[in-house]
Amino acid sequence: MGEMANTTAEKAPKKSWLKGLKAEFKKVVWPDKEALTKRSFAVIIITAILGIIIAVLDFLIRSGIDFIIG
């Protein structure tokens, strides 16, 4: 029963993991310098904005808890 589980994939020569990885990297479409710059700038700006929002919320929550506690 276990002998019937052989498939053609098992009989075909196996590629090394590194060759497979190299083939996959050739399929990747890398962004050009302009697109990379724009996207990086957007990520930095959004991260800064979210950091400010979190800091303000933290301050407000901390102030509210200090007010409640006394």
N, C-alpha and C positions, 0 to 999 in steps of 0.2 A: 504494500500500500504506500509506504514512504518512497519507494523507488519510482512510482509513477508521478511524483511531484516534480520531477526534473522538467525544467522549461528551457526554451531556447536561450533565454537570458543567461542561464547558468552555463551553457555550453559555449557561448560567445566569449572571446577574450575580454578580460576586465581591464578597463582603463585605470590608471592610477588616480588617486584622489586629486593630486596636484594638477594633472592634465585636465581633469574635469573642471577644476576651479579656474584654470587658465581659460578654458573654452567659455565658461560662463562670464568671465570678466570681459571677454571680447564682445559679448552681446550687450553689455551695458552702454547706454548712451550718456556720456559724461557731459555736464553743462559747460558752455563756453565761459570765458572769463567775465564777461558782462553779466550774464545770468547769475553766475556764482556770487559776484559782488552785490547785486541787487538783493538776492535771497539772504545773504549773510547780513546785510544792513537791516533787512526786515526782521530777521530773527533777533538781532541785537536790540533794535528799537522796541519790539514787542516784549522782550524779556525785561527791559528797563521799565516799561510801563506796568507790566504785571508786578514787578518788584515794588514799585511805588504804591500800587493799589494794595498789595499785601501789607506793606508797612503802615499805611494809613488805617486799614482795617485792624491791624494788631494794636495800634495806638488807641483807636476808639474802643475796642473790646477791653483793653487793659484799663483805660480810664473809666469805663462803665463798671467794671468789676471793682475797681478801687472805690468808686462812689458808693456802690452797694455795700461793700464790706465796711466802709466807714473811714 
